[in-house]
Amino acid sequence: MVKKALGIGLRGAWPNGLWGLAFVLLAGLAAGCETSARALPLEAITLPPGFAIELYAAGVPNARSMALGPGGTLFVGSQKAGVVYALPDRDGDNRADGVIRLLEGLSVPNGVAIREGALYVAEINRILRYDAIESNLEAPPAPVAVSDSLPRERHHGWKFIRFGPDGWLYVPVGAPCNVCEAPAPFASILRMAPDGTALEVFARGVRNSVGFDWHPETGELWFTDNGRDRLGDDLPPDELNHAPRAGLHFGFPYCHGGFLPDPNFAQGCDAFTPPARKLGPHVASLGMRFYTGEMFPPDYRGQIFIAEHGSWNRSRKIGYRITLVRLEDNRVLSYEPFAEGWLQGEESWGRPVDVLVMPDGALLVSDDRAGAIYRIFYRSP
């Protein structure tokens, strides 16, 4: 494995504005100039009053799912790059010290998770574990194969992984198609013991989930799901789903959005669990998190942030934003934009992928188009 670190030791010698510019430019050079100061017009991002956005790290090509180590290192998976990055913040200034290409040559390592100091990485057909990873950022240990029996199909084969409050590792397996009847374990969310044993299906009828989290009070699973294509601009919606227990079926491929029978299959929708909220059609809802921090105002706590990667198959693009879903007693009250501006007309300069709540309460956002991680924070109106 080849590792390259971008070490920047100029902090403190530059005024804040010049330092931010230098960080962007240097990180962009290290990543083949993928990003630059001009390429990241953060002033275009609109947020509610009192909120602000800043660059946490640039030069993170194809930045996708995120996980935070106990020592404060942010781990970022990728899809097209085949790389897992490590972004340490050793001085605690809420900005990455540099970008380390920790692992390279992997097969679509989108999903990353942390448990007991070990980094878990999801490739197409296997889950790898790297023990004591934060102590070995310059020389990662050889991986342990936790599971190597997952399907090899690449269509919807990238995975988002997380450990649930029950201690099990949850792993979705997307449908190997736009819409089709596929055998198990396709179109499902699986879970397994941390050592890969006791693999079982937790939820069925899930076309392609690339983000989930557990309610901080009930411990129940919520997840996003991407709707099928080629039914027009406005059908079907993406979904936010609630799975309070194992064994539920969420409709795919027979029913979409809880109301739309698929034209290729002669089944209705009554037998399936409807979404907790219909999201925008083709917005590509990916990472989601319950807000568990204390920085944001109280009415944000326990609410859901969703990264909408953005449509590729509508005549007019939508998504490319962070949305907020408000809940009360497990009932969705509203679905509204929170951060937007990555899409300007029909041109996008960024595509949000994942969100993560930091210990100080700030919200990180990964962007695989700009190759960047942003930090959204609250400083009062």
N, C-alpha and C positions, 0 to 999 in steps of 0.2 A: 504494500500500500504506500502510496506517495502522499505526503502531507506538505502543504504550503501554508505558511502563516504570514499574514500581513501585520507586522508589528509597527505601531506608531508611537514614538516617544516624544512628540512635540507638545503634548498637552501641558498647558501652563505657560508656554512661551508665546502663545498667540492670544489675541483678544477673542472673545467667544464667537463673534461673527466670522472672523478669519479662520478660526479653528474648524468651525463647521464646514466652511468652504473647502479647506484643505483636506478634511476627512473624506468628503465626498469625492474630491478629485483623485486623491491617492487610492482610495478603495476602488474607484472606477478603473484606474490604470491597472491595478492588480487583477481585476476581473476582465481584462481585455476591453476596458473602456465601456462596459455594458451600461454603467450609470455615470452620470456627471451631474454637476450642480444644475445645469440648465435642463437636464432630462427629468428632474424631480421637482416640479413646480408645486411644492407643498402649499403655497399660498392659494392654490386653486381648490383645496379641500375645504368644504364647508362643514361646520360642526355646530352643535347647540351652544348658546352663550356660556362662557366660562371655560370651554374646552379648547385645547390646542394640540397640534400635532408637530412632531419633530422626527428627525432621522435617528434611529437607533443604530443601524448599520447599513452600509452600502456595499456593493461588490459581493453579493450573495446570489450568484446566478441561479435562476429557477427556484427561488426560495418557496418552500411549500409548508408542510406541517411542522409544528414547533413543540418542544418539550423542554422544561426547565429542570436542570440538575440541582441537587441540594446545596451545592457550592456556588450557585448563581450562574453557571454556564448555560447558555441557551443553545440547544441542539436543533438544527434545522435540516429536514429532509429535502429531497429534490425529486423530480420526475425525469425530465429529459437530461439533466446533468449527470445523473448517476452518482451523486456525491452526497455525503452527510457532512454538514458544517458544524463547527463548534465556535461559539461566540462568547468568550469569557468577558466578564466585567469585574476585574479584580479590584479596581479602585472605587467601585460602588457609585459611579457618577451617572448611572442610568444611561450609559452609552457603551456599546461594545468596544473593547480595547483593540480588536482586530478580528479578522475572519480566518479561521483555520480550516483548511480542507482536510477534515479528519479521516474520512473514509472515501475511497474512490473506486470506480469500476464496478459498482453494484447495479443490479437490475431493478430500475425504477424504485429507489428507496424513499418513497413518499412518506411513510409513516414512521414516527419515532415516539418512544415512550421511555419513562424512567421508573425504575423500581429498585429500592435498596441500593442505590448508587450505581446500578447497572443500566446501560443503554440498550434498549430493544429497538431493532430496525426491521421494518417490513419490506421485503422484496416482493416480486410477483408471486412466487410459490413457496416462500419460506420466511421464517422469523429468526433473526440472529440476535444474540446477546453478547454485549461487550462489558465485562465486569470492571468495577472500580474505574470507570471511564474518566472521571474528572482528575484522577491522579495520574492519568496516562494520556494526556492530550497530545503529547509529542510522539508517543510510541504506543498506539492502541494495542491492546492484547489481541490474540487470535480469537475469533468469534466462536461462540458455542451455538450450534444449531438447535434452537428450541423446537421448531417444527419445520419440516421440509416436505410436507404432504399436501400443501394447498395447490389448487389448480394452476396450470401454467398459461392459461389463456390470457392474452394481454389486453383484450377489449374490456375496459373497466377493471383491469387487473391491479391498478395501483390501490394502495390500502392506507387507511387511517387507523391507527391503533392507540388504545389507551387502557390503562388499568382502572377497573371499576372499584367502587367502595367495598365490594365483596372480595377484592384481591385477585379477581380473575382478569385475564387479558382478553379484551374484546377486539375482534378482527372481522371486518366486513368482507364479503366476497361478492363483487358486482356481477350483474348479468353479462354473459359473453356476447352481447348483441344489443341492438336498439330495443327490440321487443321480441321475446320468444319464450317458449316453455322450456326451461333448462333444468336438468336434474340437480338435486342437492350435491354440493353445498352452495350452488350459485344463487344469486339474488337473496342473500341472507346476511345476518350478522351472527357470527360464531363467537363462542367464548371458550377459553381453555385455562387450565391451571398454569401458573407461571413457568413450570417446566415443560409445558406443551402437552401434558397428558389430559385425559378427561375431556377431550374436544366435544362440543355439542352445539347445536343450533339454538340460538336465543330468540331470534326473530326471523320470520319468513316474509316473502313478498316485498323485498326491499331492492329496488333496481340498482342503485349505486349510491351508497352513503359514504361521504368523505368527511364526516364530522359528527361527533356526538359528545354528550356530557351528561352528568347526573345531577338531579336537583339537589342543592346543598342541604335541604331539610328532609326530604322524603327518600333520597337515595335512588330515585327512579330514573330510568334512562330516557333521554330525549335525543332525537337525531334528525339530521337533514337528509333528504333524498331527492335525487335529480329525476325529473319526469322524462318520459320518452320523447323522441323527436318525430318530426314529419307528420304532425297533425295540425300544422299551421302556426302562425305567430303567437296565438293566445291560448293554445291548449297543448298539453295539459299544464297545470301549475306545478312548480316544485312543491315540496312538502316539508313541514316541520311535524315530526311524529313523536308520540309519547308512548313508551312501552313500560307500563307499571309492573309487568310480570313477563316471564318467559312464555313462549308458545304462541304469540299473536301473529297473525298474517295481515300484512299491510297492502295487499291487493295486486301487486305486480305479478304477472303481466295482464291480469284480467280487468282490473279497475284502476283508474288513475284519479288522484285527487279526492277520492271518496265518493265521486259522483259520475265519472265518465267511463262507461264500459269500453273496453278496447274493441275496435271494429274487427279485429282478427280472431276474437275468441267469444264464444257464445256463453258468457257468464255475466251476471250483474254485479252489483256492488254490496248487496246487503250482507254477504257472508264475511266481509273483511273489515278490519279496523280502519276508520277514516283518519285523516290527518288531524292533528290538533289545530293546525292553521295551514291554509293554502297560501303559498308564497307566490312571487311573480313567475310568470311562465318563461322558462328557459333562462332564469337569472343565474343558474349554476350555483346553487347554495351549497357551500362547502363547510369550512370549519365553523364551529359554534361553541360558545362558552356561557355558562351562568356567571354573572358578575358577583364575585365573592369578596371583592376588595372593600376598602373603606375610604378611598380617595374621592370617588365620585359622590354626588349628593345621595341622600338616603333612598330616594325613589328609584334609583338604578339598581339597588342591591337585590339580588335574587332574580334579576331579569336576564334575558338572553340576547347576546350579541351574535350575529351571523355574518360571515364573510361571503358576499355574493361575487363570484368570479367573473360573471358577465356572460351574456348570450353570444353565441357564434352563429346561430341559425335563425335569427329573426330578420325581417326586412328593416326594422329599426332596433338598434341595440338597447338593451336595458341591463340593469345590474351594475357591476363594477363599483361596488359600494359596501359599506357596513350598515346593516339594518339592526333595529332594536325591536324585540318582541316582549311586550309587557304581559305578565301573568298575575293572576290572583287565584289562590286555591286551585292550582293546576288547570285553570281556565285562561285561555288567551284573551286578553283585553284589546290589544292593538298590535299593529305591525307597521313600522314607520322607518324612514331613513334616519340614520345617525351620522354617518360620515360619507360624503359623496363629492365627486369632482375628478375622480380618475377617468371618467368618461366625459369628453368635451364634444358635444354634437354626436357625430358618428365615429370619432377617433378616440381611442383610449391610450393613455400613457402608462397605466398601471392596472393590475388585476389582483385584488385581494384574494387570499387563499385561506388563511387561518388566523385565529385570534387567540390570545393567551393573556390571562390576568397575572400581573407581576406581584411580588410580595408587597410593594409599596402602593398597590392599587391601580397603577397605570395599565393600559391595555395595549399590548403589542399586536401588530398586524403584519403578516408576511405578504409579499407581492412578488409573484413569479415572473411578471413581465418586466418590472423595473429592477429586479434583483436586489430588493431592499427589505429591511424591517423598519417599521415606523413605531413610534411610541405616542399614544394618545393619553393626555393627562388633563387634570382639572385644576384650574388656578383661580376660580371664582370670577364672576362677571366684573 
